[in-house]
Amino acid sequence: MQHGIRNIVVIMTDQQRADTIATHGNPHMITPHLDQLAAEGISFANAFACGATCVASRAAFYTGQYAHNTGCYSFDRWAHNRTWVHELAEEGYHTAAIGKVHHTPSSNPMAFHDRIHAENFPDMTDWNDDYANYLKSGGHPSGCKLLTQDGHWLEKFVSDRFPLPEEYHEDQFVGRMAERWINDYADTKPFYLHIGFQGPHDPFDPPERFVEMYRDRNVPLPRRDRGGLASRPPQYARHMESVRSNTDWSRGPSHAGWTVDLSAATDDDYRRMRRHYYALITQIDEQVGRIMDALRQRGMLRDTLVVFSSDHGDNLGDHELMYKWLMTDQSVRVPMIVRLPDSDDGTPPSGRSGVTDNSLFSQIDVGPTVLQAAGIDTPDRLDGTSALNRILAGDTSTAPEAVVCEDNYLLMWRTATRKYIHYAGQEHAEYFDLTSDPFEEENLASSAAHESELAQIKAELLDWLLVSRYHGSLPQIEMTNGRRRIWPANHPHDPWVLHPGTIREAP
């Protein structure tokens, strides 16, 4: 292949905001290995997930289809869908997933030949989970259970130290398993490797060693809206109500943390919470270093494309919000670094190292990009387009003018300067001018001065949705790899078309 790409490695964190890599202008972070990855690759400064929830985002990422085509808008089953990894496997790639993919049912292998499962629930007794079995082999219960069911979870603001020896932390387990897979790989086939970390998803539970790195570190405090939650659509306040009371306290949280009450949080509480969150990222950074070293020692960096990103972010108190589910940039903007294979002399690729691409990037384009890198045609059912030439040569002409994110009755349409959030079936909407209002505090959805502008956006969205649904329905008519008919160019003297490909002769 002219571009030198043979293997593909995707490293995916969970719930990592975009502003969490030191070299990207965030001096409060400790991320030496991600800094090095950025120095050797291309950083996409305006990359966005396609879902504001873990499962919805990952379903869109791997199916290459938006939620309106798969039906996976939230915590829905999606493993029965065809993914673009199936294309790789059918064209001779060896495929593997180490760690979190977050598909249900988890017993479905999808298109992965090798699979090591790693989730993080308080009760994992009935799970076919390799990480759970690893804990059991050492005689340990779930660390998540120990932290969240001690009767003091609301006092901790989703943050505590990992209660077991640090080698039992899930992210260290995933890092070791990925390193082992790379070291043991002996097949002659090209490979696709997914590495999924649990962190920095709550509970924010870094081992003591990483907590100490941030003990005296100055970290940014959350920024609140001028008008508070009352100035937002009611879904914002309802979200915070739900995370205050979504559990039966006789049993503790049912899934990781998910329960927090910020109403009494002090600045010290926020600092502690954020330091624990950042410390989890530093732990993952250390594992990224191990993975990159393993690839380097095997000589694999000479022909491997490496992608680092996350499935969504976390508000961390910004806008008086926690977690995700809403379309704030803190929730849907993610880190994205792509490293091309080394040059012939074994150094990072000349001209495509340490580059920052400020144009919009959508994760919906990752699938088509990977397929083109592998020399495989992109099926019509995929919603994205390849960004390979953008990565190889910096050609931003293929960058999208707008990115889209869907989740639970929500649709976000965002350009470099505008953001529109549609609440399906609701009377509410949000529209922001990001040039003058980057923190999204002044809602222009009811502004008469922006009425025609919004009407044009809605018309474009309707057309986009119809085209996407037209192609996205191919699996439902058993034409997964087929192509939809489109109207051919009409004869200049006869506009009538009998059927695609045939033009009636003029009388």
Secondary structure, 3 states (H helix, E strand, C coil): CCCCCCEEEEEEECCCCCCCCHHHCCCCCCCHHHHHHHHHCEEEEEEECCCCCHHHHHHHHHHCCCHHHHCCCCCCCCCCCCCHHHHHHHCCCEEEEEECCCCCCCCCCCCCCEEEECCCCCCCCCCCCHHHHHHHHCCCCCHHHHHHCCCCHHHHCCECCCCCCHHHCHHHHHHHHHHHHHHHCCCCCCEEEEEECCCCCCCECCCHHHHHHCCCCCCCCCCCCCCCHHHCCHHHHHHHHHHHCCCCCCCCCCCCCCCCCCCCCCHHHHHHHHHHHHHHHHHHHHHHHHHHHHHHHCCHHHCEEEEEEECCCCCCCHHHCCCCCCCCHHHHEECEEEECCCCCCCCCCCCCCCEEEEEEEEHHHHHHHHHHHCCCCCCCCCCCCCCHHHHHHCCHHHCCCCEEEEECCEEEEECCCEEEEEECCCCCEEEEECCCCCCCCCCCCCCHHHHHHHHHHHHHHHHHHHHHHHHHCHHHHCCCCCCCCCCCCCECCECCEEECCEECCCC
